[in-house]
Amino acid sequence: MRRVVCPGSFDPVTNGHLDIISRASHLYDEVVVAVLINKSKKSLFTVDERADMITEVTREYGNVRVDTFYGLTVDYCREQDIPVIVRGLRAVSDYEYELQMAQMNHRIAGVETLFMATNPEYAFLSSSLMKEVVRFGGDISGLVPDLVHERLVERLTQD
């Protein structure tokens, strides 16, 4: 079985993330979306909320499984016997950072990294930008799944 992991914080998941997950699901038998537990970062959504949202919006793919992890992605890959990490690239700045990570991951664990160019329609998206726009009343319809949009608005307009 060909397996790949798509790691990230996904706080929250965007249509850019889903583009990469969907495309990977056509190339691999199983895509594991691994939601990072980052104890040093203040997240808007809990890790369980993020995992639940991703589970819901990827249900249609059939071969996507959502999990959570803490630590190095390569350690997770070893524990789960997953030989490949998939990463989306939006810009040259992403490439420089991701290349360094891919080389380190290969060096310490022999894990390969597959880079996918993000669909230009989503190249400007980031979770941080989506939160910022909603926080100030902007419309992000079509940039995140409807479920995520609803939860973002609910969470960020409670004040």
Stockholm file with secondary structure:
# STOCKHOLM 1.0

chainA/1-159         MRRVVCPGSFDPVTNGHLDIISRASHLYDEVVVAVLINKSKKSLFTVDERADMITEVTREYGNVRVDTFYGLTVDYCREQDIPVIVRGLRAVSDYEYELQMAQMNHRIAGVETLFMATNPEYAFLSSSLMKEVVRFGGDISGLVPDLVHERLVERLTQD
#=GR chainA/1-159 SS CCEEEEEECCTTCCHHHHHHHHHHHHHSSEEEEEEECCTTSCCSSCHHHHHHHHHHHHGGGSSEEEEEECSCHHHHHHHHTCCEEEEEECSHHHHHHHHHHHHHHHHHHCCEEEEEECCGGGTTCCHHHHHHHHHTTCCCBTTBCHHHHHHHHHHHTCC
#=GC SS_cons         CCEEEEEECCTTCCHHHHHHHHHHHHHSSEEEEEEECCTTSCCSSCHHHHHHHHHHHHGGGSSEEEEEECSCHHHHHHHHTCCEEEEEECSHHHHHHHHHHHHHHHHHHCCEEEEEECCGGGTTCCHHHHHHHHHTTCCCBTTBCHHHHHHHHHHHTCC
//
